[in-house]
Amino acid sequence: MGNIVGVLTMLGESLNEVFGGNCYLTTGIIGILSSIIDNVPLVAGCMGMYPLAEMGDMAVDGIFWQLLSYCAGVGGSMLIIGSAAGVVIMGLEKITFGWYLKHISWIAFAGYLAGMLCYWAEETFIL
């Protein structure tokens, strides 16, 4: 387990380095990944990738963890396979991956970006 945590820590540090510590870009990429990878193990992995801090963005109630929750949850809706509910509805309603991609994914992506913009506006102008 210690080796896995080391790899996750290195991955987290790499994302921070590539995006210059920008929480919005880092969590945004993680949210997009959540449309492919189930959000529960993805968030659990992120808990090993990023440390909790006493203050700042990485604090328990900091913007990073709030954005991670938002991005992983909402990002899973961008592709029908990104959530358990999407997989279930594929079976029940016979919705195909292609139909969802063509008709719904762009709407889910637009909502995803709008939510992130709201977080940014709140953090920038209100708090």
DACOR-V439350 format. One line per field, one symbol per residue. ss: DSSP state (@ for helix, = for strand, . for the rest). psi: psi as a letter, one per 20 degrees, with the letter a starting at -180 (. if undefined). Layout:
ss = ???
psi = ???
This chain:
ss = .@@@@@@@@@@@@@@@@@....@@@@@@@@@@@.....@@@@@@@@@@@...=.....=...@@@@@@@@@@@@@....@@@.@@@@@@@@@@...@@@@@@@.@@@@@@@@@@@@@@@@@@@@@@.
psi = hhhghggggggghgggggjkjohggghgghhhhiigpphghghghhhhhpqqrhrahjrgjrhghghgggghghhiihqhiiqhhggghgggjkpqggggghhhghghgghghgghhggggghghg.
